[in-house]
């Protein structure tokens, strides 16, 4: 993770996902996040109306796969997915 207060200089502040969630492929370098919006003690979703969503990209580095963007609705507490992932 990188952090900036003025969007010009950045400071490395650690790994956004030091422990991968169940849906991530361990050891495959396939987990990526476009932006992080902290939720107290939990994950980093975005909000649309009253629903929270998590968006991620699969790199498609295995033969026959292409990079894909995914989104899934999250539970009310922001700690798990509340529905299936949908390809964007």
N, C-alpha and C positions, 0 to 999 in steps of 0.2 A: 504494500500500500504506500501511496505517496500523499502527503498533505501539504496544502498551501493556504495562506491567509489572504494572499493578493493575486494568485494565479500566475505568478512569474517565477518565483523560486519555490522549490519543492524539497521536502524532507521525507526520507524513507522512514516509515513508522511500523513496519512489520508485515506479516502475511495476513491477508484478508480471510483466508480459509485455512488455518493451520491444521484443522481436522476436517477432512472432506465429508460432505453429506452423503447419504446412501446412494443418491442418484449419480454421483461423480465416479469416474473411472480412476481408481487409485494408481499412481505411478505412470500415468499416460500423458501428463501435461495437457489435459483437455479442459481444465476449469479456468474460466475467464470471467471478469466482470467489468462492465463499462463504467459504472459509478457506484459508490457506496453511500447510502443514507442511513446512518445508524438508528436503530431502534433499541431503546434501553434494554441491555442484557440480551439482545437477540440478533436477528439477521438484518439484511439491508434491502428492503423492498421499495417499490414506488407505489403511490396511492392514486386510484382513480375512483372518485366518489367515495364510498365507504369501504371499498375493497382494496386489499394490498396484493401486489403482484411481484414476482421475482422474474427477472429476465437474464438469460445467459446465452452464450454461444458455444456450440461444439465446433472444434477446429476442422474436423473432417480429414485428419492426417492419415487415417488408415485407408488402404487401397479401396477405391469405389465409393468413398464417402465424400460429401461436399460440406463446407462450412455452413452451419445452420444457426439461426437465432430461434430461441425458445422462450416461452413465457408460461407461467403457471400462477393461479390464484393461491394466496397463502392463507393460513389459518388466522383467526382474529388476533392471536397473540404474536404472530409473525415468526413462529418457530418451526413451522412445518408447511408442506404444501397441502392445500385443501382440495385440489383437483388435479387432473392429468395435465402434463405439459402439452402445449400446443405449438406447432411449428409456425413461425411468423413469416 
